[in-house]
């Protein structure tokens, strides 16, 4: 019998797609750092052009990229749809704009590591407070280790060096907060039985983000300066095409064959890629405390994701089972539960 979650995409190819997407995402901050030097654009304008360009390219690939959900969702009230688009769009706006601002203030390596390292920690803590999810002993230890790694990175790296700046770290934490908000909201939708189309969510979020940033970008300075205009335009096209449209397309395709928890660990390649580019191409200097803090932080995040992968699906099935028993139709929505286990990945990356 054909399972609704089965995919024609081999697992190996799906893993390759997610890996390439993670590497591509890791180059976004480098492109932004170069654009800050050559274009005269600020983080708001840069985020506007990235989301607007990525939106156009994703819309151009609508038929090719969009996969229908395995279970047809029930019609959602207009108010619920508006709330979902608003929350996701505003969260993406904070996430991406603050990330580029962090890169501008404290550098590519530290800005990326703090943003993507703090995100899972904030998600775990938010899920505990908002949805009552238990961290467990392993999750608690992982969160504590991640906070220790962040402290080592910030306190050790900021001592007597320009590698780490408090303002940049604060912006990176703000970016992580935006990312955590949209992830927690997506998880809450899944627990309430509301399927989420990752492609459509990203398209609508990009549209809201671009719309919110357009007037602010106009105030900051919407157009790149004439000096080195050709180089700036090529970098802007790259930013919209490769780490945005292409990376999202590959990530969506890869999730058809790869579990969300596995993909969440793989995308830790993103901050590693950013750090390597920062050192080799941008000339950033990473002190020993920064390297040590980064290793501890990313290792703890990987442990946190793996801990959740072992406990999350069981919790999801238990909740769904209680919902089905209450409706008197046990087992009817088993496919939906498995779908959430597979697709409960971060809906939007930076």
matplotlib code that plots the C-alpha trace (Angstrom):
import matplotlib.pyplot as plt

x = [0.0, 1.4, 2.0, 1.1, 4.6, 6.5, 8.8, 10.3, 13.4, 16.1, 17.3, 20.9, 19.8, 17.6, 20.5, 22.7, 20.0, 19.8, 23.6, 23.9, 21.1, 23.0, 26.2, 24.4, 22.8, 26.2, 27.3, 24.5, 26.2, 29.5, 27.6, 26.0, 29.4, 30.9, 27.8, 28.2, 31.7, 30.8, 27.2, 26.5, 23.3, 22.3, 20.9, 17.2, 17.7, 19.8, 17.1, 14.4, 16.3, 17.0, 13.4, 11.9, 14.3, 13.9, 10.1, 10.1, 12.3, 10.2, 7.0, 8.6, 9.2, 5.8, 4.7, 8.1, 8.8, 5.5, 4.6, 1.0, 0.5, -0.1, -3.3, -5.7, -6.1, -9.5, -10.5, -9.0, -10.9, -9.8, -8.8, -6.5, -4.9, -4.2, -2.8, -0.5, 0.8, 1.3, 3.2, 5.4, 6.1, 7.0, 9.1, 11.0, 11.5, 13.1, 15.1, 16.7, 17.2, 18.7, 21.0, 22.4, 22.8, 24.7, 27.0, 27.7, 28.4, 30.3, 31.4, 30.1, 31.4, 30.3, 27.0, 26.0, 27.1, 25.2, 22.1, 21.9, 23.2, 20.9, 17.8, 17.4, 17.9, 15.3, 12.9, 13.4, 12.8, 9.8, 8.3, 8.7, 7.0, 4.4, 3.4, 4.4, 6.9, 9.3, 13.0, 14.1, 17.5, 19.3, 17.6, 18.3, 22.0, 22.1, 20.5, 23.0, 25.9, 24.7, 24.4, 27.9, 29.3, 27.6, 29.1, 32.6, 32.2, 30.9, 32.9, 36.2, 36.0, 35.2, 38.2, 40.8, 39.7, 37.4, 36.2, 33.1, 31.0, 28.2, 25.9, 26.4, 25.8, 22.6, 21.4, 22.2, 20.1, 17.3, 17.6, 17.5, 14.4, 12.6, 13.6, 12.4, 9.1, 8.2, 9.4, 7.4, 4.3, 4.7, 5.1, 2.0, 0.0, 1.1, 0.0, -3.4, -3.8, -3.2, -1.0, 1.6, 2.7, 6.4, 6.7, 3.5, 4.5, 7.9, 6.4, 3.8, 6.4, 8.8, 5.9, 5.1, 8.8, 9.4, 6.3, 7.2, 10.8, 10.1, 9.4, 12.2, 14.6, 13.6, 14.5, 17.8, 18.8, 17.2, 19.6, 23.3, 25.9, 27.3, 30.9, 31.4, 27.8, 28.4, 29.9, 27.1, 24.4, 26.0, 26.2, 22.6, 21.5, 23.6, 22.0, 18.5, 19.2, 21.6, 21.2, 17.5, 15.6, 17.9, 18.6, 14.9, 14.0, 16.6, 15.6, 12.0, 12.8, 15.2, 12.6, 10.5, 13.1, 14.9, 13.5, 13.2, 15.4, 18.1, 17.8, 18.1, 21.4, 22.7, 22.0, 24.6, 26.9, 25.6, 27.5, 30.6, 30.5, 30.1, 33.1, 35.3, 34.5, 34.9, 38.5, 39.7, 38.0, 37.1, 40.2, 38.3, 40.4, 38.9, 40.5, 40.8, 37.8, 35.7, 36.6, 36.0, 32.7, 31.6, 32.5, 30.7, 27.6, 27.2, 27.9, 25.2, 22.7, 23.3, 22.7, 19.6, 18.2, 19.0, 17.4, 14.2, 14.3, 14.2, 11.3, 9.3, 7.6, 6.3, 4.8, 3.3, 1.6, 0.3, -1.3, -2.8, -4.0, -5.9, -7.4, -8.5, -10.0, -12.0, -13.4, -14.2, -12.2, -8.9, -6.1, -7.7, -5.1, -2.0, -0.6, -0.9, 1.1, 3.9, 3.8, 4.4, 7.2, 8.8, 8.0, 8.4, 11.5, 12.2, 9.9, 12.1, 15.9, 17.9]
y = [0.0, 3.4, 5.5, 9.2, 10.2, 8.0, 9.9, 9.1, 11.0, 8.6, 9.3, 9.9, 12.5, 14.1, 14.3, 15.9, 18.5, 19.5, 19.6, 21.9, 24.1, 24.4, 25.4, 27.9, 29.5, 29.7, 32.0, 34.5, 36.4, 36.5, 38.1, 40.6, 41.5, 42.2, 44.2, 46.3, 47.3, 48.0, 48.9, 51.3, 49.4, 48.9, 45.7, 46.8, 47.5, 44.4, 42.2, 43.9, 43.1, 39.6, 38.7, 40.6, 38.9, 35.5, 35.9, 36.6, 33.5, 31.3, 32.4, 31.7, 28.1, 27.7, 24.6, 23.0, 23.5, 23.2, 19.8, 19.2, 18.2, 14.4, 15.2, 17.8, 20.5, 21.6, 25.1, 27.6, 30.7, 33.9, 35.3, 32.3, 32.6, 36.3, 35.6, 32.9, 35.0, 38.0, 36.1, 34.3, 37.4, 39.6, 36.9, 36.5, 40.3, 40.5, 37.3, 38.3, 42.0, 41.5, 38.8, 41.0, 43.8, 41.4, 40.5, 44.2, 44.8, 41.8, 39.9, 36.9, 34.1, 35.3, 36.7, 33.4, 31.1, 33.1, 33.4, 29.7, 28.5, 30.4, 29.7, 26.0, 26.9, 29.6, 27.2, 24.5, 27.0, 28.6, 25.2, 24.4, 27.6, 28.0, 24.5, 22.6, 20.4, 18.7, 19.1, 15.9, 15.4, 15.3, 18.4, 20.3, 19.4, 20.3, 23.7, 24.3, 23.4, 25.6, 28.6, 27.8, 27.8, 31.1, 32.6, 31.4, 32.8, 36.2, 36.8, 35.2, 36.6, 40.1, 40.4, 42.6, 42.0, 43.3, 39.8, 40.0, 43.1, 43.2, 45.2, 42.6, 39.7, 41.4, 41.8, 38.1, 37.1, 39.3, 37.4, 34.1, 35.3, 36.0, 32.6, 30.9, 32.7, 31.5, 27.9, 27.7, 29.1, 26.5, 23.7, 25.0, 24.9, 21.3, 20.3, 21.9, 19.8, 22.6, 21.3, 23.9, 24.0, 25.0, 26.4, 28.5, 29.7, 30.9, 32.7, 34.6, 35.3, 36.8, 38.9, 40.3, 40.8, 42.7, 44.8, 45.7, 46.6, 48.7, 52.0, 51.5, 50.6, 53.8, 55.8, 53.9, 54.1, 51.7, 51.9, 50.8, 53.5, 54.0, 53.0, 49.3, 49.1, 46.0, 44.0, 45.1, 44.0, 40.6, 40.0, 41.1, 38.7, 35.9, 36.6, 36.3, 33.4, 31.0, 31.2, 32.1, 30.7, 27.8, 26.8, 26.9, 24.8, 22.1, 22.2, 21.6, 18.8, 17.2, 17.2, 14.8, 12.1, 13.2, 13.4, 16.9, 16.1, 14.9, 18.0, 20.1, 18.6, 18.8, 22.5, 23.1, 23.0, 26.6, 28.3, 26.2, 27.3, 30.9, 30.6, 29.1, 31.8, 34.5, 33.3, 32.3, 35.0, 37.9, 37.9, 37.6, 36.5, 33.9, 33.8, 30.5, 31.4, 32.1, 28.7, 26.9, 28.6, 27.9, 24.2, 23.8, 25.7, 23.8, 20.5, 21.2, 22.2, 19.0, 17.1, 19.1, 18.2, 14.5, 14.4, 16.0, 13.6, 10.6, 12.0, 14.3, 11.8, 9.7, 12.8, 13.8, 10.4, 10.4, 13.8, 12.7, 9.5, 11.3, 13.6, 10.7, 8.8, 11.9, 11.9, 8.2, 7.5, 6.0, 5.9, 7.9, 10.7, 8.5, 9.9, 13.4, 12.6, 11.0, 14.0, 16.4, 14.2, 14.4, 18.0, 19.8, 21.5, 25.2, 26.7, 29.6, 30.0, 33.1]
z = [0.0, -0.9, 2.2, 1.8, 3.1, 0.6, -1.7, -5.1, -3.9, -2.6, 0.9, -0.2, -2.6, 0.0, 2.4, -0.4, -1.1, 2.6, 2.9, -0.2, 1.2, 4.5, 2.8, 0.6, 3.7, 5.2, 2.4, 2.9, 5.7, 3.6, 0.7, 3.1, 4.6, 1.2, 0.2, 3.4, 2.1, -1.5, -1.9, 1.0, 1.8, 5.4, 6.9, 6.4, 2.7, 2.2, 3.8, 1.6, -1.6, -0.5, 0.4, -2.6, -5.0, -3.4, -3.5, -7.2, -7.9, -5.6, -7.3, -10.7, -9.5, -8.0, -10.0, -9.8, -6.1, -4.3, -2.9, -1.8, 1.8, 2.2, 4.1, 2.7, 5.4, 6.6, 5.6, 8.0, 9.0, 7.4, 10.8, 11.4, 8.0, 8.5, 12.0, 10.6, 7.8, 10.1, 12.8, 10.3, 8.2, 11.2, 12.8, 9.5, 9.3, 12.8, 12.2, 8.9, 9.5, 12.9, 11.6, 8.9, 11.4, 13.7, 10.9, 10.3, 14.0, 15.2, 12.1, 10.1, 12.2, 15.6, 14.3, 12.6, 15.4, 18.1, 16.0, 15.0, 18.3, 20.5, 18.4, 19.4, 23.1, 23.0, 21.2, 23.8, 26.7, 24.9, 24.3, 28.0, 29.1, 26.3, 25.5, 28.6, 26.8, 29.2, 28.5, 30.3, 31.8, 28.5, 27.2, 30.4, 30.2, 26.5, 27.2, 30.1, 27.9, 25.1, 27.5, 28.8, 25.2, 24.5, 27.7, 26.7, 23.3, 24.4, 27.6, 26.4, 22.9, 24.0, 26.3, 24.7, 21.1, 18.4, 17.4, 19.6, 20.2, 22.7, 20.3, 17.6, 20.0, 21.2, 17.6, 17.0, 20.0, 18.7, 15.4, 17.3, 19.1, 15.8, 14.4, 17.6, 17.5, 14.0, 14.8, 18.1, 16.3, 13.6, 16.2, 18.0, 14.7, 14.3, 17.8, 17.1, 13.9, 11.4, 8.6, 7.3, 3.7, 4.1, 0.6, 0.8, 4.3, 3.1, 0.1, 2.2, 4.9, 2.3, 0.9, 4.4, 5.2, 1.9, 2.4, 6.0, 5.1, 2.0, 3.7, 6.2, 3.5, 1.6, 4.7, 5.2, 1.5, -0.9, -3.9, -3.9, -4.5, -8.0, -7.0, -7.7, -8.8, -11.0, -8.2, -5.8, -8.3, -8.8, -5.0, -4.6, -7.4, -5.7, -2.3, -3.7, -6.0, -4.2, -0.4, -0.8, -3.7, -4.6, -0.9, -0.1, -3.1, -2.2, 1.4, 0.6, -1.8, 0.7, 3.5, 1.4, 2.1, 5.3, 8.8, 10.2, 13.2, 10.9, 8.7, 11.9, 12.7, 9.1, 8.9, 11.7, 8.7, 8.1, 10.9, 10.3, 6.6, 7.7, 10.1, 7.5, 5.0, 7.6, 8.4, 4.9, 2.7, 5.0, 7.2, 10.5, 13.4, 15.8, 19.2, 21.2, 23.5, 20.4, 18.8, 22.1, 22.8, 19.2, 19.5, 22.9, 21.6, 18.4, 20.1, 22.7, 20.0, 18.1, 21.4, 22.0, 18.6, 18.9, 22.4, 21.0, 18.1, 20.5, 22.6, 20.3, 18.0, 20.9, 22.4, 19.2, 18.7, 22.3, 21.8, 18.5, 20.0, 22.7, 20.1, 17.9, 20.9, 21.8, 18.3, 18.4, 15.2, 16.5, 14.0, 11.3, 11.5, 12.0, 8.7, 9.9, 13.1, 11.1, 8.8, 11.6, 12.9, 9.5, 8.6, 11.9, 10.8, 11.1, 8.5, 7.5, 7.6, 7.3]

ax = plt.figure().add_subplot(projection="3d")
ax.plot(x, y, z, "-o")
ax.set_aspect("equal")
plt.show()
